[in-house]
Amino acid sequence: MLPAEDDDVTSPSVDVVIAVHSPDRPVERAVGSVLLHTTASVRVTVVVHNTDAAPVVARLSGFVGKAGLRILELHDGIASPAGPFNLGLDHATAPFTSVLGSDDEFEPGAIDAWLAVANSDSADVVIACLRHAGGSPVPTPPTRPFRQSSLDPVKDRLSYRSAPLGLVSRAAFGELRFAEGLPSGEDLPYVSRLWFSGRRISSARSAPAYRLHDDSGDRVTFATRSIAEEFAYLPSTIGSSWFRALPAPSQSALVAKFLRIHLFGAVSNRPDPALWATPDREELAEIARLLLSSGHGIEEVLSRADRDLLDAILDPSSCARTLGSLAIRRRRRLAVASLFPRRLTRLLHAEAPLRFSAASALANIALPRRAYPDALEFR
């Protein structure tokens, strides 16, 4: 039996939603990072998903019965975080929501700092800085150098942040939900709507970060899937009426990200030629054609190495070993083929490799901290 729902936090500033798919997840670390290191009024909703709630409640025994924790259950039989995250969002009442992986945590003072950014910038979305548990930052999105507020989805390449980590305004996006019924990519339609909404978006790049852990090998989104399953989110994004209503530069920016990260990533994640059956090759070529038909020629700005891989993807008869070799070649970032497009007239495009690489490198440079609240010493 679940503990009684907490009623002490009636007006939280932020509702944090955590989905737990296994009792082995260190959810107490995630919950503690919020409740023990935040001065603002917060509520954490833990959604126990498709697993016995008792071991999860036991893990949270130090927090059960205290203000700020709510535990819900969802048994839908679907191996996707969309359902539990959406259930948590359905129960949210705070001005801002935030999602947190059960393996991950917020650095001390993160929510307070993000709220300070939201208030100072009148922002509807605050993008959290990402940092691995070992300390290395994740340079996404590769915004314009030193840009932190009033971000532009095209100029600041917001599409390269694939998850809504940080703060999201309920007043602006209270009806937005993760795409259900998808085996993967459930957050992509969600974040695409965020970035291209026309709302005010800020980066909390110099604030305490969202800290990524890699403790568990059973994340539901890490499972190897067929190409068709892996790209099942596309109809909810570039196949939607919402996408078709976007201006061409916005469509191109989104397609560029899907090509670089998802299409090429599908090849990199399958290095063994034995993983490539003929149907998979044909499906991958079809996905590539679909993306190119919506990109307004954005492939012209890609590097020569990327274009060589794209050409091989478009030809299902090309050797699977060739795919793997080309995927490795494109990751040699300082090679000439990785830095220049085939047509030098596209050299200075925002998505061209030189500017993109420079922005990614500069995204790792620490910026001066904003004037955050004095209640916590951030670290």
N, C-alpha and C positions, 0 to 999 in steps of 0.2 A: 504494500500500500504506500502510495506517495505521501510525503508530508503535506500538511495543510498549506495552501497557497499563502504567501506572505502578503499582508495588507498594510504593512508599515510604510512602504514607499508609495505614496499616493500621487506624487507629482515629480517623477524622476526627470532629469534633464536628458538622459540617454537611456534607451533600452538596448541592452546588449544581448544578442541571441547566439547561443552555442548549441550546435547539433552534435550529439554523441551517438556513434554507431556501434561502439564496442565497450564493454566494461573495462577493457585493458587500457583505454585511453586515459592519460593523466589530466582529466578534466578539472581536478582540484587546482592544478597550476593555473589553468586558464581563468577559472572563477576567482581565484585569489589575486591574480594580476589586476582584476577590475575592482573587487570589493576592498582590498587591503591597500591599494595605492591610488585612490581617487578621492578628491575632496568634494567634487560635485555630487549631487544626488543621482545615483545610478541604480538600475535594476538589471539583474542578470537572469535571463530565461534560458534554462537548460532544457532542451528537448531530447528526451531519450528515445532513440529511433530504432525500431525493429530489434530490440534486445531487452533483456530483463532489467527492470529499473532498480531492483534492490542493490546489486553491486555498485551501480553508479551513485545511488543515494549514500551508500556506505563510504564511498570515496569522498563525498561532500559532507561528511558528518560534522566537520568543523564549522560548516557554514549553515547547515540546515537549522531552521528556526530563527535565524538572524535576519534582520532587515536587508532587503535587496536581492534575495534569491527566490526564484520561482522554478519549479520543476514540472514539466509536462511530459506526456508520453504520446508517441505516434507509432502505430503499427500498420504500415501500408504495404509492406512487402516489396518496396521499390528501393533498389540500391542507388539512391541519389540523395544528396543533401537538400535538394529543392524543397521537398515536402516539409521536413522539420524546420528549415529556415523560414518558410512561408508561414507555418503555424506560429512561430515566434513573432513574426511581423504582424500577424493577425491580432495578436494579444498586446501589441505595443501601443502605448499612449503618450510616450515622451515626444518632445519636439524633434529629437534626432534618434535614429537607430544606428546600430553597428553590428556587424557579424564577426564572429571569432571562431576559428577552428579549435576543436577540442584538444589538438596537439600543441596549439600555439599560445601566445600570451601577448599582452600589452606591456610595454616598458613602463616603469613607474612614472605616474603623472601624465601618461599619454592622453587620456580622455580630457583632463583639464586643459592641456595645451591645445588639443583639437577644438575644444569649445571656445577657447580664446581666439583662435583663428576664425572660426565661424562667426563669432560676434564682431570682431574687428573688421572683417571683410564683408559682412552680411552675406556669407556664403551659404548656398544650399547643399553643397557637397564639399567635404574636406578630405583630400586624398592623403592617407597616412604614408609616411616613409616606411619601407620594408627593410628589415635587417635579418640576416640569418643568425641563428643562435650563436654561431662562432664569431659574429661581429661584422661580417662583410655586408655592405648594403646591396640592395637590389635596384639597379638603375632604371626603374620604370615608374612612371612614363618618362621618356627622354624629352623633357620640356625644353623650351627656349632657355638659354643660359640665364641663371639667376632669377627666372620668372617664378613667382609664388602665388599670385592672386590674379583674378579675372582671366583664368586660363582659357585658351581657345582650343577646341577639340582637334582642329586640323594643324594649326601652327605649333601646338604643344604636344601633338602626337598622343593624345589621351587614350586612344584605343589600345595602346600597348600595356595598359593596366587592365588585366582581364578579370579582376575581382573587385567588388565594391568595399574595399577595406579602408576604414576611416569612419566618417560620419555622413549620414544621408538624412536630409530634412523630410519629415513626414508631411509637412504642409505642402511641399513641392512634389513629393514622390510617394505619398501614403498609399496609393493604389498599385504601385509597381511591385511585382512579385517575380521570383525566380521561375524559369520555365520548367514545368513539371512534365513527366512522361519521357524525359530524355535520359539516355544512359550516361551522357557526359555533356559538358558545355552548357549546363543549366544557367550559369551566371553570365554568359556572353550576351544574350538578348537584354538582360537586366542592365549590365554596365553600358552597353551601347546606347540604350535609351538615356542613361544618365549623362554620358559625355556629350551627346548631340542634342540635349534638351534645350539649349539656349539659356540655361540657368547659370548663376554665378558659382564658379568652381575654384577652389583654392587648394594649394599644396601645403601640407604641414611638414615640409622637407627637413626643416631644422629642429623639429620637435621630437620628443620621445617616440619611438617607432612601434610598429606592429612587428613582433619578433616571431620568425618562422622556425619551427622545430621539425626535425625529421626522425622522431622517436619511433613512429609506427610504420610498418610496411603494409598495412591493410587499408589505407585510404581508399574509399570507394571510387574515387576519380582516377586512381593510378592503374587500374586494371587494363590489360591489353584488350582492345576491342577491334571489331571489324571496321573497315574504312567507312562503311555506311553508318554504323553506330557512332563512330567518332565524330562524324560531321552531321549528325541528325539535327543539330541546332540551326543549321543554315536556313531552313524555311522560316524559322522564327526571327531571323535577322535580315539577311539580304533578300529573302523571299517575301518579306512582309510589305504591306502598304506603307508602313512607317518609313522603311528604308527607301522606298521608291519616291517618297515625298522629300527626301533630303536633297540639298544641292549637290551637283556633281563633285565638287572638291571633297565634301564630306563622305560621299560614297567611295571615292577613290582612296581616301585615308583609311577607311575601315577595311577595304579590300586589301590594301597593301599590308596591313597587319595580319589579316587572315592568311595571306600568301606566305609571309615571312615566318610567322610563328606557328601556324596550324598546318598548312599544307606541307611546308618543308619539314616541320617538326614530325609529321606523320612518317616521313621517310627516315629521319634521324632515329626515331624510336623503334624502327624495325631494321636493324643493321644486318640481320641474318637473311640472306636471299631466300631461305626456305619459308620465310614468313609471307612471301609475296606470291600468292596464287593468282592465276589469270583474272578471276573476278575482282580481286582487290586492286590490281593494276588498272583495270577498266574503270572501276569506281573512282579511283584516285584521279584518273584523267578526266572523268566527267565532272568531278568537283572542281578541278582546275579550270575547265572550260566555263563552268558556271560562275566562278569568281571573276575570270577575265571578262565575261560578258557584262559584268556590273561595275568594272573598275575604270572605265573611260581611258584605257591605255596606260594605267598606272604601272604596268609591268615594265614600261620603257625606262623607268627611273631606277629599276633594280640593278644590282651589280652584274657584271658579266658572269661571275660564278653562279649567282642566283638564276640568271636567265638560262644558263646551261642546264641546271637542274630542272628548271621549269620545262624546258624543251623535252627532256627525257621523261618527265612525268606525263606530258601530253601525248607521248608515243608509247602506248601500252606494250608494244613489241620490243622496246629497248631492254637491255639486259638488267636484271635486278642488281647484279654486282655493280653495274655502272651507276645505278641510282645511289647505292651506298657510297661509292667513291666520290661522286659529285657532292653528296651531302657533307662528307668530311672536308672536301676542298673548300666549300663555301664558308666553313668555320675558321679558315685561316684569315683572320680579320685584316692583317697588314699586307696581304698579298695584293698585287696590282689588280688581279681579277676580282677581288672583293671590295675594292675601293672605287672602281670606275664603272659607270654604265656603258653599254655598247655605243650609245650616242652621247657624245660629250656635250651636246646642247642641253642635256638633262642633268648636267653635273651639279647644279646649284639648287635643284628642287629640294624642298624640305624633307622628302622621303628618300632622296638619293643617298648613297652610302656614306659619302664624306660628311655631309651635315648630320646625318643620322648617327654616325659613329661618334662624331664630336660631341653631340648633345648627350649621348649615352655616357661618354667619359666624364663630361662635366657634371652629370647628375650625381656622381659619386663624391663631388667636392662639397664639403660641409659649408653651409651658409651661416651668417651671423644669426643667433637666436632672436626671435621676436620677443616682445615684452609679454612673456607669459605670467600667469599669476605667481605670487610669491609664496603660496601655501606649501609648495613642495620643491625640494631641490632635485631638479631633473637630472637624470644621468643616462 
